[in-house]
Amino acid sequence: MRRLLREASLLTATALRGLTQRRGPAIVTLVSVTTVVAVLVSLLAIREGTQIFTGSVARPELAVIVSRGANNAFQSVLTREAVADIEGAPGVRKTPDGKPYAYAFTLVPVDVVKKTGKRGTVYLVGYTAGTRIVDRELRIVEGRNYRPAVHELVVSDPIRKLYRGMDIGDHIVLRGTEWTVVGVFAGSNSIGDSLLRADADTVMSAFDRNTFQQVNVELDSPASFAKYKAALLADPAIAVDVRTAAQDFDDNFGVLDRLLKFIAVVIGTIMASGAICGALNSLYASIDSRRRELATLRAIGFSSGSIILSVLLESLLLALPGAFLGALIAWILFNDNMVTTGGLIFKLKVTPSLLWVSIALTIVIGLLGGSLPAMRASRVPVATALRAT
């Protein structure tokens, strides 16, 4: 074994020193592998970005309440009396002065224009005061928060970057009423990035509404969910459905999440397959061109095993830089790029885990591209090599 490793390392070092004479095939191999990795990582960045649509990001102590039979907030109708019962049920976390960790909201779609000139949709959501203690990750990064009873709103940072007329001081006319943008907020790269936020009573007054659509409640603990749900379902004064935040995410965004992941994984794999074939072909040609050289090495005493191992090591060393280059290109071009679909915004994410995916893919390409020509070269009769030289 020691002799095998010593011979393989010697042959690999010699082959790498000779790359200057095989500059063309080496560059083709590097470019091919880089292309494969860049294509696949950029598409897998969609899958990473769509994590905001999964229940995995939902806080386990949050409960979501809509009217009975409603599949989502748009179909739900909750009166002020119902909201009071929902917020007062047992199991809801409370502040020291007795205020529940809960808020109700109403939402309306708003037509907007992207900075590219294309039309789009965002959602204006009116929140009750409890949102400030429940949505603790939300912070104002520019300007100030909206005031109640005034036609003011705050926009998310992604919305400001994507759409026209969303800077602080701009005015938006909705249903004949002029709203002023007074601040920009940032959250945690969540669904909230797709929203305009304002005071609930002001929104309902402007749009002639007197009911809410959903209530979000923070419980004492995740274990309180069963008790809380049972209390609401047993209350004859209200008719509601109670779900965990994770269940709500799956009900509302599960189909979209699976569709986007299908595009990222399946279509990404199909697109990358052609590039993989090109990379394998170039790597195979680069190694196969040395077939007589490798057979000659056998003639002067190197074992077939050391030759095969050295070729595999050379293939991996040629391919691995492509993993880092491809991931770097994908990161520069696509990381944090914003995508909109159905009024929702998410960011492409090139995460460290995708670097490991690219390295694993490159190892597979290197092994496949180097193993077949290496095996072939190791089996060439020594006499053939001697006649060729």
N, C-alpha and C positions, 0 to 999 in steps of 0.2 A: 504493500500500500504506500509506504514512504517513497519507494522508487517511482511508483505511478504518479504520485503528486509532484515529485521533483521534476520528472520528465514533462509532465503537463504544464507546470509553471514555466519551465524553460522554453517550451515550444510556444506558449501563449505570449511570453515576452518577446520572443523573436518575431512572431507574427504581427504583433502590434508595432514593433519597430519598422516592419515592412509596409505599413499602411500608406506611407508616402508614395510608394510605387503603385498602390491600389487605391489611390485617392478617389477616383470616380465612383467605383462600386460602394466604397465606404460612405461617401456623401449621399448617394442614392438611398442606401439603407437608412441612414440617419433621418433624411427627409421623409421617407416612407413611414417610419415608426412615429416620428413627430406628428405627421398628419393623422395617423390612426388615433393616437392619444388625444390630440386636440379635438377631433370630431366627437369622440366618445365622451370625453370629459365635459365638453360644452353642452351636450345633450343630457348627460346625467345631472348637470347643474340644475336642469328643470326639476328633476325629481327631488333634489335637495331643497329647492326653493318652495316646492309645494307642501313641505312639511307643515306650513301654517294652516293647511286645510284639514289636518288630521287631528284626531282626539289626543294624540300624544303630547300636544302643546297645551292642552286644557288643564287648568288647575283642578285637582281632584275634589276640592271642597266647594266648588261652584255648582249651583243648580240653576236650571233654565226652566221657566214656566211660561206656557202659552195657553190659549183657550183650547178647550177640548176638541179634538178632531183636526186641529190645525197642524199642517206639516211643517210650517215655518212661520216666521214673524209676519210675513206679508198677509197670511191668511188668518192671523190671530186678532181678536178683539177683547180687550180687558178694560173693564170700567175702573174708575178710581176706587170704588168700594172693594172690588176684587183685588186690586193692587194692595190696599191696606190690609186685607185678610192674608194675602200671600206674604207680606213683609212681617206680619205679626205672628205667624205660625211658629210652633215650638221647633227649636233646632237652629234658628237663625242667629248668627253671631251679632252681638250688640256692642256699641261703644260704651265707655263708662257712664255716659249720661243717658243711655238707653236707646240711642238711635240704631236702627237695624243696618247691617251691612247689606244693603239691597238698593237697587235702582230699577226704574221702569223707563222704557223708551218708546218712541214712535219714529218711523223712518219714511222718507219719501225719496224716489229717484229724481236725480237732477241731470238735465242734459248739459254737457260741457264740450268744449273744443280743445283738442290736444294742440300742443305747440307745433306739431307737424301739419295742422290744418284739418285732421280727421276728427269726426264727432265721436263722443264717448258718453259714458254714464258714470256718475258717482252717486253716493247716497248721503243725504242730509239727515242726520239722526239727532233728535231732541232727547236729552237725558234729564232725569230728575237729579236732585242734589247728591244722592247717595253714590253716584258714579265716582265722585272724587275720593271716597274712602275705599271703594272696591277695586277700581282700576288704578292701583297704586303705581304701576310701572309707567303710566302715562305722564309725560312732563311737557311743559311749554318750553320750547327752545328759542323762540323769537316772539317778540310782542308780549301779549298778555292773554289771559283766558277770557271767554265771553262772560257777559253779565246777564243775569235773568231779567226778563221783561224788556229787553232791548234787542233790536234786530242785529245781533252780532254773532259771528261764528268763527271758529278756528279750523284750519285745514291741516291735514297731515303733510309731512315733508315730501313724501313721494307725489302726492297730488299737486303740490305747488310746483314741483319740478316737471311734471308731465303736462299740466293743463294751463291754458291761458287765463288771465284774470284772477289768479289765486294768490297774489302777493299781498302782504300786509298793506292795508289802506285801499285795496281794490273793492269795488262794489258789485254785488251779484243781484240781479233782479229775478225774483222767484214769485210767480203768481201775483205779479203787480207790486210786490213789496221789495224794497231795496235792502239788502243785507250787506254789512261791512265786515271784511276780513280783518280781524284784530290780532290774530296770533297764529303761530305754527307749532304743532305738537309732534312729538315723536313717541313711539311706543316700543314694542319689542318685535318689530317685523311680523306683525300679526294681521288678522283681518281688519283691525282698526285702521290700518294704513289706507284703506279704501274709503274712508268716511270724512264728511264734514260734520263737526260737532257744534251743537247749540243747545239752548235751554228748551226743555220739553214743552212747557206751557206756551212759550213764544212760538215754537214751531206749530203746535196744535192750533193756536189762534190764527196764525197766518194761513193755514191750510184747512180751516174750518173743520177741525177734528175735536172730539171730546173724549176719546178713548186712547189707551196705550195698546202696544202690540206684543210686548214681551217684558218679563221681569227677570233679572239676574240676581241671584241671592248667594251670599257667602255664608256657609254653614259653620257651626262650631268646629266640626271636623268632618272628614269624609264619612265616618261611621254614622253621622247623624242623618244621612240622606234618607234611609228607609223610614225612620220615624217622621221626618219632615214630609215626605211624600204621602205617607199614610194619613197624616193629619189633614193635608189639603184634599186628598181624594174623599175623605170622610166628611168634609165640610159641605153641607147642603146648600150653602149660600153661593157657592162658586162651582164652575165646571171647568176644570183645567187639566192639562197634561203636564207631568213633571219629569224632567230628564236631567241626567248629569250633563255637564258641559261637554264631555267626551262624546256622549250619545248624540247630543245636539249637533256637534261638528260632523259626525258621520251621517246623520240624517240630511243635513243641509248641503254638505260639500263632499260626501263620500264618492258620488258618481264622478264629479269633476276631478277629484284627486286621483281616482283610478284611471280616468281618461288621460290625464296629463302624465301619469307614470307610464301608461302604455306607450304614449308617444315617446317619452324619454328612453325607456328601456328597449322596447321592441323595435321601433323605427330607428333609434340610435344604433342598435346592434346591426340592423340591416345596412344602414349607411356606412357603418364602420367596417363591415365585412369586405366590401370591395377594396378599401384601403389596406385591410389586413392581408388580403391576397397579394396586393402589390408589394407590401413590405416583405412577406414571406418569399415572394419570387426574387426580389432584389437580394435578400440575404442568402437565399439558396444559390443564386448565380455567383455571388461573391465567394462563397465557400467552395462551390463546385469547380470554379476556375483554378483552384489550387489542388485539384485531385492528384495530378502527377507529382506535384511537390510533396504532398502528404505520403504518397506511396513510396517516394524516394526516401523519406524519413524512416519508413519501415525497413527499407533495404539497408540502411546504415545502423539499424539496431533498436530503434524506438518501437515500443509495443503498440499494438492496435488500440488498447485501452487508453494509453496516454494521449494518442493522437485524437481519439474521439473526445476525450475530456477537454483537451486544449481547444479544439474547434468549438465545443459548446461554450467554453469560457469566453472565447473570442466573440462568438455570436452575441452572448449576453452583454459583453462590454461595448460592443458596437450599438446594441439596441437600447441599453439603459439611458444614455443621455437623451434619447428621444422621448422617454417618459417624462423627464423633468422639463424639457423644452416644450413638449406638447401641453403639459399641465400649466406651465407658465403662460403660454400663448392664450389658452382658454381662460385663465384667470385675468389677464390683461384685457381681453376682448369682451368677456361676458360676466365676470363677477360683479354682483350688485346691479346689473342691468335690470330695469323694471319692465315687467310684462303685464298687460291688462287683458282680462277676459271676463265678459259678462259683468262689467262694473267692479270687478275685484282686481286688486293689484298684488303681485308678488315679485320677489327679486330672485334672479338666478344666483345660485350659491356654489362657488368652487371651493369646497371644504377640504381640510387635510385628508379626510377619508377617501376623497376622490384621487388624491395623489397615490395612496396605497393601491387603489384600483388600477391606476395607470401603470404602476410598477409591476403589479401582478400580471397585467395584460402583456407588458413588454417582456417579462420573463417567459411567458408562454410563446410569444412570437419568436424570441431568441432560441428557445429550445427546439421548437418545430422547424425553424428556418435553418438551424445548424445541425440537427441530429441526422436527417436523411442524407445530406451530402457527406457528412462525417462518416456515417456507416458505409456509404458507397466507396468513399476514398480508402477506408481501412481495409476493404475487401479486394481492391485492385491488386492483381498479382504483381509481385515484386519485379518479375521479368518485364512486365509491361512498362514499369517505371524506368528500368534500366535502359530499355530500347528507346524510350522517349528522351532520355538524357543523352 
